[in-house]
Amino acid sequence: MVDEDGYFGESVAASYDESAAEMFEDGVVGPAVGVLAELAGDGRALELGVGTGRVALPLARRGVEVHGIDLSRAMVDRLRAKPGGDAVGVTIGDFATTRVDGTFRVAYLVFNTIMNLTSQDAQVDCFRNVAGHLEPGGRFVIEVGVPDLRRLPPGQSAVPFRVEEGRLGFDLYDVATQSMSSHHVRVTDGRATYSSIPFRYVWPAELDLMARLAGLRLRSRWDGWTREPFTSDSRQHVSVWEKPAG
């Protein structure tokens, strides 16, 4: 996973909420928080990649005790500065391997964050780390996109995901290694800025195998947080695995 001074350092943290403003809208956050609060019940929740608190803060306001893990102090500083930020405990570290005290009823990774782990080994380690934190019967929830390779004709490696005035975004895929990178170009007052972030895309069936290796089993998979059926046309999924009560 990248270090805190790299892809999620101060330059990204300073504008993160604004650059992802649509993900902070009530219609996006509300359904996610509703599902997570239901799964947490009267137990604790662990967010991997807690960032600036987009999900952790409203979940804490629902009365759920939330603890987060994040590598970026700059992102966590933004969380701390928000109302209620002191209610969310945070451990600085790589969420694939960092351990925190206690057990949790639910652990979750949202907004494609599993792909910030850029090797299969790291993603497998993440599942094992989560399994070690869950109480018996606890759930692990991941929200992530389905690799958009059907939009990739032979000989092409780029897929645009945002084309609008002042902003251009595209993903570059390497289908041999499952590596990808997201590239962002922004033009403000006639000046352009460019940034890129590496990822490793991962298939739903591959995630299920990682879960089995960690002793977890699939309970649910939906197209989104409002629990629409997952189909061959779905471009994203919310998946829930369970740690057996035994």
Secondary structure, DSSP 4 states (H G I P E B T S, - for coil): ---TTTTTSHHHHTTHHHHTGGGGSHHHHHHHHHHHHHHHTTSEEEEES-TT-TTHHHHHHTT-EEEEEES-HHHHHHHHHSTTGGGSEEEES-TTT---SS-EEEEEE-TTGGGGS-SHHHHHHHHHHHHHHEEEEEEEEEEEEPP-GGG--TT--EEEEEEETTEEEEEEEETTTTEEEEEEEEEETTEEEEEEEEEE---HHHHHHHHHHTT-EEEEEESSTT-PBP-TT-SEEEEEEE----
